[in-house]
Amino acid sequence: MREFLVSVFLAALASLVVASSPARAAEVIDGIAAVVNGEIITLGDLDKELEERMAEAQVPEGYSMAEIRDRGRRMLLESMINDILVRQEAERLGLDVSRVDIENTIRRIREEQGLTVEEFRNQLALRNMTREKYADTIRNQLRKQRLIGYMVHQRVAVSDRELAEHIQRSSMGSSGMDDYGLEEMQRAMGFGDTAPLDAAPQVGQPGAKVSLSIIIVGSQQAAEKLRAEVASGQRDFAAAAKELSQGPGADEGGSLGEISLSELGAPIRQAVSNIAPGEVSDVFELAEQYAFVKLHSAPESGQTASESESEPAKTEPRGASVSQETESSPDAVLSRYSKSEIEQLRERLRQQKLEARFSQYMQQLRDKAVIRINL
C-alpha cells in the first residue's frame, strides 16, 4: 500500500505559565477552561479533543498514562489558545482562507501522493479521520502559512556556514537532549509534524504488520446485523465486503493486505488487539461510520520493526568525521553530502528558522493578549 503522508502544522509554538485563579473552583464549574481576548474555550471542547488525542496516543517510555493525560491536557490547552490567537490575527490582517483554497490544497496533496478521490477518502477513514476534520487541519495550516508570509518580509536564507555548523552540532549530539522528554510527551499526544495521523501502534511493535480485511458501512444497526451474519457463517466475509462495504479494498473482499499497524487508526488497532487470526472483531465506530475487521495474521509478541521503520542504522554521522582542523570549513563539511541532500538539509534548517521567528511572533501576540486560564 502506498504510504499516505500528510503534513500537519500545529500551533503549539509558545508556552505561557499562568497561576491558577483563586476562583478556580467556581470557574471550572462554569465549564470555562480559558478565555482568549474574550473568546471562550470550554472544558467540554478541551476534554473532547483530549479524548480523541488520548485514543491515538502511545505512552512513551518513562511516562504513565495518567501523566500523559495531565500534562497533555495543559499542552493541548496551550495549543488551542495559540490556534485562536493565530485565527484572530489572521482575521485582523485580512488573511482569509477560503473553501476553494482548502479544496485546492487537498487536491494537490492527494495528487502528489498519486491517490484517487476514493483512495484518499479510504486512507482518511483507516486513520479514523473524517474529511471535514482533515479540512479543518488544512485550514489551520494555510492560516499559519499566510501569517508567516505576512510576518517575514524578507526570505529566510541559510548560508553554507550556517548549514555546516548545524550539521556539526547535530553530529555531536548537541541538539538539546534536555528537551527529549518533552518531545516524547508531545509526540505521544499528537503534537508534531506527523501526529496524530502517524501515531504509533498500541499493539505489537511500532513497525509490526498485520494482514486483515475490513467492512465499513454507514449505520451501526447495519454493521451489527452484517457482523452477526458473517460471524455465524451465514455470509462469507469477502462476499459481504464486495457487496456492501463502503471502505477500502471492497472489490477485493475488504482485504487491506499486509499493512503496518502505524498506518491504522486507534479503533482498528484496538479491534485487532482483541482478536486472534481467523476471528471477526466487534463493531466499532470509524470516522463517523461503523466497521468490523477479520484478522488473517497478527504480529508476534517478539516481532520488531524493520530497521527502516524503527531505528536508523547506527553509522557514524558524516558530519562527525570532519577533523578538528577542517571543521570551520563549510566546503569540507558539505562535500560529504550530495547536492539534493544539501538542499534538503538547507530547507529543513530554513523551516526551523521560520518556526523560531514565528514562535517569537506568537509570544508577542500572547504578551498583548488578554488570556485567562482556569486549569
N, C-alpha and C positions, 0 to 999 in steps of 0.2 A: 504494500500500500504506500502510495506517495505520502511523504511527510507533509503535514499541514502546519505551516508556520504562520503565526500571527504576531505582529509586532504591537505590543501594548505599552503606551506611555502612561505612567501613573504620576499623580500629582503630589505624592508624599515626598517633598524635596526639602522641607524645612521643619524644624522642631521648635516647640514652644512649651515651656513648663509653666503651668498656671496653678496657683494654690486653690484648693477647694473653698467654696463659699461657705460661710457659717450657716447659711440657709440651705445647705446641700440636700438635706433630707426632704424638705418641702419641695425643692425644685425637682428632685428625682420623682417624687410622687406626681408632680405635674407632667412628667414624661418628657422633659426637655434635657437633652444631652449637652447642647451648646447653642449659642446664639452668635451669628456672624453678621455684623453690620445690620442687625435687625432680622436676619433670616434664620429660621429655627431648624435645627437638626434634632429630630425626636429620638427618644430612646428606642421606640419601635423600629424606626428606619435603621438605626445603628445596629440593633441586635439582629434584625432580619439579614442585613448584609454580613454580619459576623457569622451567623449560622451557615450561610452559603459558603463563606471562605473556610470555615472550620470543616465543612463536609469534604472539601478538596485538600485540606492540609495534611501533611505527614509530619509527625513530631520529630524534629531534628535531634540528634544525639545530645544528651545533656539537658534536655528540657522535658517537662511534663506537659500533658495536655492542659492541665489547669493553668500552668504558667503561660502557655501559648494563648489560651483564651483571655487571660487577664491582660497580658501585655499587648496581645493582638487587638484587643478592644480599644485600647488607648491609641495604638498606632493607626487603626482604622479611622478613629475619630479625627485624628490629625489629617489624614488623607482626605476625608470628607470636607473638612474645613478648607483645606487648600483647593479642593475642587470648586467650592463655592467662590473663593477669592479669585480664582482664575476666570470663572464664568462672569463674575461681576465686573472684573477689569476688562475682559473682552467686550462685554456689552457697553461699558463706558467709552471704550475706544472705537466702537462700531465695527468690531471684528466678527462679523456674523459667520456662522457655519450653516449653510442651507442643506435641505434634504438632498438636493442634487449633488452637492459636494460630498456628502456622506456616501451616496449610492455610487458615484464615480470612483471613490476611493475603494469601496468594497469590490467593485468590478475589477479594478486594477489589481488588487491583491489576489482575487480569485484567478484572474488570467495569468498572473505571474507564477502561480502555483500549478497552472495547467489543469484546473478543475472546471467541470461543467457546473451550471447552477445547481443541479441536483446533487452532484458530488459535494459541492461546497456546503449545502444545507445538511447533508448527511454527516459531514465531518463536524459541524457545529453540534448536531444532535448527539453524536457519540461523546462529545466533551461536555454534555449537559448544558449547552448554551443556546438560548433562543436567538433568532436573528435580530429581534428587537434589542436585546441586551448587547449583542455584538455591535449593533449600530450606535448604541449609546457610548460604547467604548471608543469607537472611531470618532464620534463627535467630540469627546473629551481630548482625544489625541490631536485632532485637527485644530481645536481651540488653542491648545497649548503651543502647537507649532506656529500658529499665526501670531500668538502673543510673543513668542521668541523672535519671530521675524520682525515684528514691530520694535521690540526692545533692542535687538542687536543691530545697530545701524551699520556697522562695518563687519564684513565677513570675518569670522574667527579663523585665523591662519595658524598652522603648526609648522614651525621651521624644522629643518633636518636636525639641528642641535637639540631642540626640544624633544623630538621623537627619539633620538638616540639616547638621551638622558632618561627618558621614560622607559625605554626598553631595558636599560641597565638597572634602573631601580626595581623594575618588575622581576628581572632575573635574579637579583639579590634578595628578593622576598621582602622588600621594604614597602609593600603596598598597603600596609595598615592592618596588621593581624589583630590589633585590638578591636577592630570593627567586625571581626569574623562572626562572633556570636550574634551580633545584631543582624548581620546579613543573613545568617541562617534562620533567625526568627522571621525576618521579613520575607524570605523565600517560602517558608512554611505557610505563612498567611497570605501568600499571593501578591506580595509587594515586590515587583521586579519586572524585568523586561519580558519574561516569558510566562510567568504565572499569571492567572490561575490555569490557563489552558494547557500548560505543560507541567501541571502538578505531578509530583512523584506518586507512584502507585502505593496503595495501602496494603497490598498483599504481595508475597513473594519479594524478590529483589527489584531495585529500580529498573533494571534492564530486562526483567523476566518477560517472557512471551507466553501467550496462551492461544489456543485455537478455539473459536466459538462461533455460534450463529445467533442472530438476533431477530426478533419480530417486534415491530413498533406499530401501534395503531392509535387511533385518535381518542378513544374513551377507555376509562378504567373497566367499565362493565364489559365492553367487547374484549378487552385484553384478558380479563379473568375467565370469561367463557371459553375463549380460544385456548388459553393456557391449560384449562381443565381438560379440554378435548385432546390436546397434544399429550399431556401427562398420562391420561388414561389409555392412550393408544388408539383413540377413535380417529385421530388425524395424525398424519405424518408431519413433522416439524417443517421439513423443507417444502413440502407441498403447500402447507398453510402459509408459509412465508411468501412463496411465489404468488399465491392467490390474494393475500390480504395485507401483507406488510407494507408499510409506508416508509420503511427505513432502508439503510444501505444494504446492498447485496441481495435485494429481494429477488431479482432474476436468477440468482444462484442459490436460492433456498435460504436466504438470510445469512449466508456464510460471509464472515469477515476474514477468513483465512487465519494465518498466524499473525498476531498483532501484539505490539508491546503494550503492557499494562499502562505505561505512561501516556499512551495515546487515548486512553479511555477516561471518561468522567467518573467521579466518585460513585454514583449509583450503580454503574455497570461493574466497577471494581468490587463493590460491596456484594453484589449479586454473585459474582464469580467466587468470592471468598467463602460463600455459604454452600456451595455445591461441589460435587465430585464429577469427574468426567463421565459423560453419558446422561447426567441429570439435567432437569429443567428448573430454572430458578422461579421464585415467586415473581409476581408482577410488581414493577416499581415505576415510579414517575421519572420521566426523562424529557427535559426541555419542553414541558407542558404537554407531553404526550405520555403514553404508557407502553411499557415494554417488558419482555422477559427473554432470557437467553438460554441456550443449550451449550454446555461446555463439552468440547471434544478432547482437549488436553489441557492440563493445568501445569503451572510452574512447580518444579520440585522444590522442596524446602531448602535444599542446598544450592539451588541454581543461582548463578550470579550473572550479571550483565556482561556482555562482551566488552573488551577493552575500549572499543569505540563509544560505548554507551555509558560506561562507568567512570573509570579513571583514565586520563591520558597516559600514554607510555612515559615512564619516568626516565626521560633522556635529559641530558644537560641542556638547559636553555641556550640557544645560540648566542644570546647577548652576554651570557655569563662567562664565556670562554675568551672574551676580549681581554687582552693583557692590560695591566695597570698603566703601561706606557702609552697605549693607544686608546684608552677608554674615553679620552676627551675628544677624540676624532670622530665626528659623525659618520664620515665615509667608512671608517673601519668597522663601525657597528652595523651600519645599514647594508654593507656589502655582503653580509651573510644572509640576506633576505632577497627574494625575487621582487620584481617591480610590483606585481599585483599584491604581494604580502605587505610591502611597504605602504601601499595606498590603503589597504585595509586597516593597518595599524594607525596610519595617519588619520583616517576618518574616525576611528574609534576614539583616539585622543581628542580630536576636534569635538566630537559629541560630548566627551567628558567636560571639556572647557565650556561648551554651551550650557550644559547642565549646571555647572558651577555658577555661571553668570545668572542662570535662571533661578537658582537657589537663592542667590543674593537678592534678586529682584523680588522673589516671594517673601523673603524676610522683611523687605521694605514695605510690601503690601500689608504684612501682618503687623508691623510696627505702627502703621497708620490706621489699621482696622480696629473696630470695637468688637472684641471677642470675649465671650463669657463661657467658660467650660464648667460643667457641673459634676463631672465624674471625679 
